[in-house]
Amino acid sequence: MKNQEDQFKKVLSHAKEYGFIFQSSEIYDGLSAVYDYAQNGVELKKNIRDYWWNAMVQMHENIVGLDSAIFMHPTTWKASGHVDAFNDPLIDNKDSKKRYRADVLIEDYAEKLNIKAQKEIKKASKRFGEAFNEEEFITTNPRVVKYLSQKETVLKRMAKSLENEDLKDVKALIEELEIACPVSGSKNWTDVKQFNLMFGTKLGATAESAMDLYLRPETAQGIFVNFANVQKTGRMKIPFGIAQTGKAFRNEIVARQFIFRMREFEQMEMQFFVRPGEELKWYEHWKEKRLNWHLSLGLGKENYRFHDHDKLAHYANAATDIEFNFPFGFKELEGIHSRTDFDLKAHEEHSGKKLQYFDHEVNNSYVPYVIETSIGLDRMFLAVFSNSLQNEILEDGSERVVMKIPSVLAPTKAAILPLVKKDGLPEIAQSIIDDLKFDFNLSYDEKDAIGRRYRRQDAVGTPFCITVDHDTKEDNCVTIRFRDSMEQKRVAITDLKSIIAKEVSMSTWLHKL
Ligand code: GAP
């Protein structure tokens, strides 16, 4: 736990110190749970977005893009259920005056039971070595059985109470489990209340004529209301998908985990329209596809797991989260939902417009079913950033801080470094930049000893450093240094483009999918 906290602190300070993320309006003491992406952050974020977009849209002939507006007709949110049901259960601690999501307090309690069970399993696996039968141990070891069944019971009861809107029982559960406020340590809780997460605003010049609007809490509804437009104008045949990335806004009750839970954030969503009855087949298909996308980045298979929902949202008949091992433990990174025909049907009812598809193969019209994949761009940023930030002890005992960002996502692909600021070396470096800048985002640095410059590039995750020295003038070669291995090689300037492209180009990475 202490290690996790230390790692998270390092992530926060590194993100600021190296120009990845600043708090919004920092000179006015900031705005809670709202952040700005700085010079390196904006590049990393853009590269993640591009990698998602290309994997989803460019790589699939039957998926097209969309960029719908943030403002939408207010009836959209009535139809989608957000006005009535987009609530979180909140609870206040009377002593610390801190506000919590009641379900998160209970989920954290359940996760602690899970961690205890996993520790027992790890210990036993060490003790028994090769002979260890994990499946048998999990089902027979009394302590593990107890922890896991307690966890299940707690989560099931919470799911049932929330489904039945029984907020009294949610509070009773918190009291029975003796959950204390992490700040005050007290168990002096208020009742649990529902809190709608949408931000309201107004459209129009005068108070009388102004229309009440919401800032969209998800990008998905922009896709649903454009279903028929895209299907007809794109002559799309089922199964097909519509993808979009864009801002979403939620008035989160608890927003204390940096960019994990923000009030203004970005989503990357895809709605895949299928024939009714085939949705669960496609649900499995997209679960596998999306996990492969994550695994292709090489952040470690052990850092992902599926978490199937016990409590299904009002619109879903199956749902899972891809959870990632963040510095504060496994948490939701992406959701994959089988949303049935709920949204399109609701928009049909509220708008009076037909949102159906005529399927020539079955000679029938129907409202398509939908599989949704929905990932938070900022959360993905945090996953990449926290996983990449590493402290290495080198052979000579010195330490280096290196961001081992997957090279396709790295903000800067190469830094061009003249060994000294004179003798014509900066000019050669500049001519290399002028040649490579059409293909790659580069940086130039001539200040300080070369070792310090290498470390600066390591700290922002630049995969290649290219040093121009006096020999370059004779042999037209440079030294290329690889970030992860720190290996250095002498190569011809004319080979640089292909060496860098092989590592960082989007197509190399997309081929791994
Ligand atoms: N259209 C479905 C939908 O919005 P969701 O599970 O509420 O589903 C999808 O959100 C993803 O959006 C989450 O898995 C998470 O990555 C991201 N997300 C949700 N709320 C967020 C927040 N407050 N801050 C950052 N990312 C968030």
Residues whose N, C-alpha, C, O or C-beta is under 5 A from the ligand:
A	BS01	GAP	P217 E218 A220 R250 E252 I259 F260 R261 M262 F265 E332 L333 E334 G335 S374 I375 G376 D378 R379
